[in-house]
């Protein structure tokens, strides 16, 4: 090697070192842009980046996924969804571990699940299913509905949420459990740990909130200022524990949390939660916004504008946090207005216009059309 070549090599090394020191955030963005962008490697989907010294684990590719119920995942319909992922920009499935009734999608060995009869076995062989999805290069997220758990609330009344009626009498909820109870935290964490052992790549916690009771004749019995404290503490707890398993944690939050500075009375403060977890998924469904939101008379008919404006608010709330990933849930269902291929695509366009690279499609029946994603520009 000539002296000239050695000099070039040294200069290159110095430049790389300066980039590492001065632009770590940009380097991370570039890494995600150029490596494993579209899909995890077949048979080895559990690949993560170590983002910082706090062990912030994230997928090395941009997640684009669909929600899949336990019943669909355990039926012949799953073949069509695998084909959908194979032929489109999709690379991820979010599969129910526990739904809002408290029912599990497969047989669990967690003692409390067995005690209350939570096992439903919608999926007969969960390990075989995950192995099949991994072999097709599909990233598998397990969704756990946490505090809306009708089965646990009824089987264990000591854990159900206390509600105060307008006449000041106290009743127990039939649908919600008490977010302040650590036994509930540990139950859901045990399900998450078991899911990771089975092979799920990421755990997504949904319904980590109090019920929205503003228009009801009763209120949750809890100090208003403590709601977000309990929700934040739960999020921190499961995040810390799953970090030990090198497993990403994502959470779902109300879409409106991006537009306000408080917790909406349900314990979800977007900014505070985004400082705790790696991935946050606001459910920015246009049909869920009231008339006049963001100055839009009928939000459900302006999907692009609603998604764009709500996610601008989200970005502003995390402007001082470059590590958290905003991965919104988008509407692929009809509620009031018939949603078309274009309505779904407009939402994806809004996400990408803002420079966001991850999104999930929600349809409660797990019915999606390949045309929506094949023709996506």
C-alpha positions in Angstrom: 0.0 0.0 0.0 1.4 3.4 -1.0 1.8 6.4 1.3 -1.0 8.1 -0.7 -3.4 5.2 -0.1 -2.6 5.1 3.6 -3.2 8.9 3.9 -6.6 8.4 2.2 -7.5 5.6 4.5 -6.6 7.7 7.6 -8.6 10.7 6.3 -11.6 8.4 5.7 -11.4 7.0 9.2 -11.2 10.5 10.7 -14.3 11.6 8.8 -16.3 8.5 10.0 -15.2 9.2 13.6 -16.4 12.8 13.3 -19.7 11.7 12.0 -20.2 9.2 14.8 -19.4 11.9 17.4 -21.3 14.8 15.9 -24.3 13.2 14.2 -25.4 10.1 16.1 -29.1 10.7 15.5 -28.6 11.1 11.8 -26.5 8.0 11.7 -29.3 6.0 13.3 -31.7 7.4 10.7 -29.4 6.5 7.9 -28.8 3.0 9.3 -32.5 2.4 9.3 -32.9 3.8 5.9 -30.4 1.6 4.2 -30.4 -1.7 6.1 -33.3 -4.2 6.4 -35.7 -1.5 5.4 -38.6 -3.5 4.1 -38.6 -6.8 5.9 -36.9 -8.8 8.6 -34.8 -11.7 7.4 -36.7 -15.0 7.0 -36.3 -17.5 9.8 -34.6 -14.8 12.0 -37.0 -11.9 12.4 -35.8 -11.0 15.9 -33.2 -8.5 14.9 -33.0 -5.2 16.8 -30.9 -2.1 17.0 -29.3 -1.1 20.3 -30.1 2.6 20.0 -28.6 4.0 23.2 -27.2 3.1 26.6 -30.7 2.6 28.0 -31.1 -0.5 25.9 -33.7 1.0 23.6 -34.4 -1.9 21.2 -36.1 -1.2 17.9 -36.7 -3.3 14.8 -34.0 -2.7 12.1 -36.6 -2.1 9.5 -39.7 0.1 9.1 -42.8 -1.6 10.4 -45.9 -1.5 8.1 -48.5 -3.9 9.4 -52.0 -5.1 9.9 -54.1 -6.1 12.9 -55.1 -9.8 13.0 -57.6 -11.2 15.5 -56.9 -14.4 17.3 -59.8 -16.1 15.5 -58.5 -15.1 12.1 -54.9 -16.0 13.0 -56.1 -19.5 14.0 -58.2 -20.1 10.9 -57.6 -20.8 7.2 -58.0 -17.0 6.6 -54.5 -16.4 7.8 -53.2 -17.8 4.5 -54.8 -15.0 2.5 -53.2 -12.4 4.9 -49.8 -14.0 4.6 -50.2 -13.7 0.8 -51.2 -10.1 1.3 -48.0 -9.3 3.2 -45.9 -11.2 0.6 -47.2 -9.2 -2.3 -47.3 -5.7 -0.8 -45.3 -3.2 1.3 -46.5 -4.9 4.4 -44.0 -6.7 6.7 -45.8 -7.1 10.0 -48.8 -8.7 11.7 -50.2 -7.5 15.1 -51.9 -10.6 16.6 -54.1 -10.6 19.7 -52.6 -12.3 22.7 -55.4 -11.1 25.0 -58.5 -9.2 23.8 -60.8 -6.8 25.6 -63.0 -9.6 26.9 -59.9 -11.0 28.6 -59.8 -14.0 26.4 -56.4 -15.4 25.3 -55.8 -16.5 21.7 -53.9 -19.6 22.8 -53.4 -21.9 25.7 -51.3 -20.1 28.4 -49.5 -21.6 31.3 -49.8 -18.4 33.4 -51.5 -19.4 36.6 -54.0 -16.5 36.8 -55.1 -17.1 33.2 -55.8 -20.7 34.1 -57.5 -19.8 37.3 -60.1 -17.4 35.7 -60.5 -19.6 32.5 -59.0 -17.1 30.1 -57.7 -19.7 27.7 -59.7 -19.9 24.5 -57.3 -21.6 22.1 -58.4 -19.6 19.1 -55.0 -20.5 17.7 -54.3 -24.2 18.2 -50.5 -24.1 17.7 -49.2 -20.6 18.3 -45.5 -21.7 18.0 -46.1 -23.3 14.6 -47.9 -20.2 13.4 -45.1 -17.8 14.5 -42.5 -20.1 12.9 -44.5 -20.0 9.7 -44.7 -16.2 9.7 -41.0 -15.9 10.5 -40.2 -18.2 7.6 -42.0 -15.8 5.3 -40.1 -12.8 6.7 -43.0 -11.4 8.7 -42.4 -9.5 12.0 -44.9 -10.6 14.7 -46.2 -8.2 17.3 -48.3 -9.6 20.2 -51.2 -7.3 21.3 -52.2 -7.4 24.9 -55.3 -5.5 26.0 -54.5 -4.6 29.6 -57.0 -2.7 31.8 -60.2 -3.4 29.8 -60.5 -7.1 30.8 -64.1 -8.1 31.4 -63.2 -11.7 32.4 -60.8 -10.7 35.1 -63.1 -7.9 36.3 -65.9 -10.4 36.9 -63.8 -13.4 38.1 -61.8 -11.2 40.5 -64.1 -8.5 41.8 -61.3 -7.4 44.2 -59.4 -6.3 41.1 -62.2 -4.6 39.2 -62.3 -0.8 38.9 -64.5 1.0 41.5 -67.0 3.4 40.0 -68.9 6.1 41.9 -72.4 6.8 40.7 -74.1 10.2 40.7 -75.8 9.3 44.0 -72.3 8.6 45.5 -72.8 4.9 45.8 -69.9 2.7 44.7 -70.2 -0.1 42.2 -67.6 -2.5 40.6 -67.1 -2.3 36.9 -67.9 -5.4 34.9 -65.5 -4.5 32.1 -62.5 -2.6 33.6 -59.9 -3.6 36.1 -58.1 -1.2 38.4 -54.8 0.2 36.9 -53.4 0.8 40.3 -53.3 -2.9 41.2 -49.8 -4.4 40.8 -51.3 -7.9 40.5 -52.9 -6.8 37.3 -49.5 -5.4 36.1 -47.8 -8.7 36.9 -50.5 -10.8 35.1 -50.1 -8.9 31.9 -46.3 -8.9 32.2 -46.4 -12.7 32.7 -48.4 -13.0 29.5 -45.9 -10.8 27.7 -42.9 -12.8 29.0 -44.6 -16.1 27.9 -45.3 -14.6 24.5 -41.6 -13.6 24.0 -40.6 -17.1 24.9 -43.0 -18.5 22.4 -41.5 -16.3 19.7 -43.3 -13.0 19.4 -40.9 -10.2 18.3 -42.5 -7.3 20.1 -45.2 -6.7 22.7 -47.9 -4.0 22.1 -50.0 -3.0 25.1 -53.4 -1.6 24.4 -56.1 -0.1 26.7 -53.5 1.1 29.1 -55.9 3.7 30.4 -58.9 4.4 32.5 -62.4 4.3 30.8 -63.6 7.4 29.2 -66.5 8.2 31.5 -67.0 12.0 31.0 -70.5 11.6 29.7 -71.6 8.7 32.0 -73.4 9.0 35.4 -70.4 7.6 37.2 -66.7 8.2 37.6 -63.7 6.0 38.4 -62.8 6.2 42.1 -59.3 7.6 41.8 -57.7 11.0 42.4 -57.7 12.8 39.0 -54.0 13.6 39.3 -53.1 10.0 40.0 -54.5 8.5 36.8 -51.5 9.3 34.6 -49.2 8.4 37.4 -50.5 4.8 37.5 -50.5 4.5 33.7 -47.0 5.9 33.4 -45.8 3.6 36.2 -47.3 0.6 34.5 -45.6 1.5 31.1 -42.3 2.0 32.8 -42.6 -1.3 34.7 -43.3 -3.5 31.6 -40.7 -1.6 29.5 -38.0 -2.2 32.1 -38.9 -5.8 32.5 -39.1 -6.5 28.8 -35.8 -4.7 28.2 -34.2 -7.6 30.1 -35.5 -9.9 27.3 -34.3 -7.5 24.6 -37.9 -7.0 23.4 -39.4 -3.8 22.0 -42.4 -2.4 23.8 -45.1 -0.4 22.0 -48.3 1.1 23.4 -51.5 2.3 21.8 -53.0 5.7 22.9 -56.1 7.7 22.0 -55.6 9.8 18.9 -56.7 12.9 20.7 -53.8 12.6 23.1 -51.6 14.2 20.4 -53.7 17.4 20.5 -53.9 18.1 24.2 -51.4 18.7 27.0 -53.2 16.7 29.7 -54.3 13.1 30.0 -57.8 13.5 28.7 -59.1 12.2 32.0 -58.1 8.6 31.1 -54.5 8.7 32.3 -52.8 8.9 28.9 -50.4 11.8 28.5 -48.8 11.5 25.1 -45.6 13.4 25.9 -45.0 11.6 29.2 -45.6 8.2 27.7 -43.3 8.9 24.7 -40.5 9.5 27.2 -41.0 6.0 28.6 -41.6 3.6 25.8 -39.8 2.9 22.5 -42.8 3.0 20.2 -46.1 4.9 20.6 -49.1 4.3 18.4 -51.8 7.0 18.4 -55.1 5.7 17.1 -55.7 8.6 14.7 -58.9 7.2 13.1 -60.7 10.1 11.3 -64.1 8.7 12.3 -63.3 9.1 15.9 -62.8 12.9 15.7 -65.8 15.1 16.4 -67.2 17.7 14.0 -65.0 20.8 13.8 -61.8 19.1 15.0 -58.8 20.9 13.5 -61.4 23.2 11.8 -62.7 20.3 9.7 -66.5 20.1 9.5 -66.6 16.3 8.9 -63.3 14.7 9.9 -64.3 11.3 8.6 -64.4 12.7 5.1 -61.0 14.4 5.3 -58.7 11.5 6.3 -55.5 13.1 4.9 -56.0 16.3 6.8 -56.9 14.6 10.1 -53.9 12.3 10.0 -51.6 15.1 8.9 -52.6 17.5 11.6 -52.8 15.1 14.4 -49.4 13.7 13.7 -47.9 17.2 13.4 -49.1 17.6 17.0 -47.5 14.3 17.9 -44.2 15.3 16.4 -44.2 18.6 18.2 -44.7 16.8 21.5 -41.6 14.6 21.0 -39.4 17.3 19.4 -36.9 16.9 22.2 -36.9 13.1 22.0 -35.2 11.6 18.9 -35.4 8.0 20.0 -39.2 7.3 20.2 -40.9 6.0 17.1 -44.4 7.3 16.2 -46.2 4.4 14.6 -49.8 5.4 14.1 -52.8 3.2 13.7 -54.7 4.1 10.5 -58.4 3.5 9.7 -59.2 0.7 7.3 -62.8 0.3 8.3 -66.1 2.1 7.9 -67.9 3.9 10.7 -70.6 6.2 9.4 -69.1 6.7 6.0 -68.1 3.9 3.6 -64.3 3.9 3.5 -62.7 3.4 0.1 -59.3 2.4 -1.2 -58.5 6.1 -1.6 -59.4 7.0 1.9 -56.9 4.5 3.3 -54.2 5.5 0.9 -54.7 9.2 1.8 -53.9 8.4 5.4 -50.7 6.6 4.4 -49.7 9.6 2.2 -50.2 11.9 5.2 -47.9 9.8 7.3 -45.2 9.7 4.7 -45.5 13.4 3.9 -44.5 14.1 7.5 -41.4 11.9 7.1 -42.8 9.1 9.3 -41.9 5.7 8.1 -44.1 3.3 10.1 -47.8 2.7 10.3 -50.4 0.0 11.1 -53.8 -0.6 9.5 -56.8 -1.4 11.8 -59.8 -3.4 10.7 -61.6 -5.1 13.6 -62.5 -8.1 11.5 -59.0 -8.3 9.9 -60.4 -7.7 6.4 -58.0 -5.9 4.1 -57.8 -5.5 0.3 -54.6 -6.1 -1.6 -55.5 -3.4 -4.1 -55.2 -0.7 -1.4 -51.5 -1.6 -0.9 -50.6 -2.7 -4.4 -51.5 0.7 -5.9 -50.1 2.7 -3.0 -47.8 5.3 -4.6 
